[in-house]
Amino acid sequence: MATELNVFEHFRPQLPARLSKERYVFLANIDPELQLSVLEQIDHPKYIACDTIIMDQEQAGGPAQVIERVDFSVLNDRRPGSSAIRPAWSGRGRILQSWGPKCVLIKKGEHGA
């Protein structure tokens, strides 16, 4: 399975200064490095949620670096590498929680969350 970045290939979000004080942050489903770059632009957020993309298990720790900094993480069960975390969904959720988030939601494609 390949990920086609299309318009996101050269996307480098730069937040306006007024958004740097936002307390509640949602990191949309984009490359973990981009999520981290957005997070670095926010001063002392109170609550961070993210929709996690795991493009490649060998990726330089990007997903883990994001997940360890968030309060709430959403992961799609069909992402490449997600099944390598652990076969049982509850086990995967517990592993992800051990990385940092208080709450983990695992989406199961057409079957919901």
Secondary structure per residue as TSV (DSSP state, phi and psi in degrees):
chain	resnum	aa	ss	phi	psi
A	1	M	-	360.0	134.6
A	2	A	-	-116.7	147.3
A	3	T	-	-102.8	123.7
A	4	E	-	-98.8	114.9
A	5	L	-	-77.3	-28.3
A	6	N	G	48.8	-120.9
A	7	V	G	-65.5	-17.9
A	8	F	G	-86.8	-4.6
A	9	E	T	-57.0	-40.3
A	10	H	T	-115.6	17.4
A	11	F	-	-75.8	123.5
A	12	R	-	-132.8	91.7
A	13	P	-	-63.6	134.0
A	14	Q	-	-123.7	112.9
A	15	L	-	-77.9	142.0
A	16	P	-	-63.2	148.5
A	17	A	G	-52.3	-36.7
A	18	R	G	-63.2	-22.7
A	19	L	G	-86.6	-9.0
A	20	S	G	-67.7	-16.0
A	21	K	G	-98.6	4.9
A	22	E	-	-59.4	138.9
A	23	R	S	-92.6	-28.7
A	24	Y	E	-114.8	123.8
A	25	V	E	-125.8	133.5
A	26	F	E	-118.8	118.8
A	27	L	E	-93.6	109.5
A	28	A	-	-67.4	169.0
A	29	N	S	-72.6	85.0
A	30	I	S	-134.7	178.3
A	31	D	-	-51.5	134.6
A	32	P	H	-56.0	-33.1
A	33	E	H	-64.3	-37.0
A	34	L	H	-69.7	-39.0
A	35	Q	H	-59.5	-44.9
A	36	L	H	-63.5	-39.0
A	37	S	H	-65.1	-36.0
A	38	V	H	-68.2	-45.7
A	39	L	H	-60.0	-37.1
A	40	E	T	-65.5	-18.9
A	41	Q	T	-89.8	-1.9
A	42	I	S	-105.4	128.7
A	43	D	S	-87.9	114.6
A	44	H	S	51.0	60.0
A	45	P	-	-66.0	147.3
A	46	K	S	-84.2	-39.8
A	47	Y	E	-142.8	127.9
A	48	I	E	-122.6	128.2
A	49	A	E	-121.1	151.4
A	50	C	E	-146.6	150.7
A	51	D	E	-102.2	113.6
A	52	T	E	-87.6	134.8
A	53	I	-	-114.6	126.5
A	54	I	-	-112.3	97.5
A	55	M	S	-79.7	-34.4
A	56	D	-	-156.0	127.0
A	57	Q	T	-59.5	-29.3
A	58	E	T	-84.7	-1.3
A	59	Q	S	-54.5	144.3
A	60	A	S	-62.9	58.0
A	61	G	S	71.0	3.9
A	62	G	H	-51.3	-55.6
A	63	P	H	-58.6	-43.8
A	64	A	H	-64.9	-38.5
A	65	Q	H	-65.3	-32.7
A	66	V	H	-74.0	-51.6
A	67	I	H	-58.8	-37.9
A	68	E	T	-69.3	-13.1
A	69	R	T	-105.1	-2.1
A	70	V	-	-104.4	162.6
A	71	D	S	-93.7	-29.7
A	72	F	E	-140.0	126.6
A	73	S	E	-126.2	137.2
A	74	V	E	-112.4	131.7
A	75	L	E	-131.1	133.2
A	76	N	E	-86.6	125.1
A	77	D	T	-60.1	-23.3
A	78	R	T	-88.4	0.3
A	79	R	S	-66.1	144.6
A	80	P	T	-57.0	135.3
A	81	G	T	89.4	-19.7
A	82	S	H	-66.8	-35.4
A	83	S	H	-71.8	-18.8
A	84	A	H	-75.4	-15.9
A	85	I	H	-64.7	-49.6
A	86	R	-	177.9	143.0
A	87	P	S	-62.5	-42.9
A	88	A	S	-79.2	131.7
A	89	W	H	-58.5	-45.3
A	90	S	H	-62.0	-36.0
A	91	G	H	-65.0	-40.9
A	92	R	H	-63.2	-43.3
A	93	G	H	-60.7	-42.8
A	94	R	H	-65.6	-39.7
A	95	I	H	-62.7	-46.6
A	96	L	H	-62.8	-38.3
A	97	Q	H	-63.8	-33.9
A	98	S	H	-66.1	-18.2
A	99	W	T	-80.0	-17.9
A	100	G	S	151.0	-41.0
A	101	P	-	-66.5	144.9
A	102	K	S	-75.0	-29.6
A	103	C	E	-136.4	136.4
A	104	V	E	-128.1	131.6
A	105	L	E	-116.9	123.5
A	106	I	E	-105.6	117.6
A	107	K	E	-85.0	141.8
A	108	K	-	-117.9	60.6
A	109	G	G	48.2	-126.5
A	110	E	G	-70.1	-7.7
A	111	H	G	-96.3	3.2
A	112	G	-	89.8	-156.3
A	113	A	-	-115.1	360.0
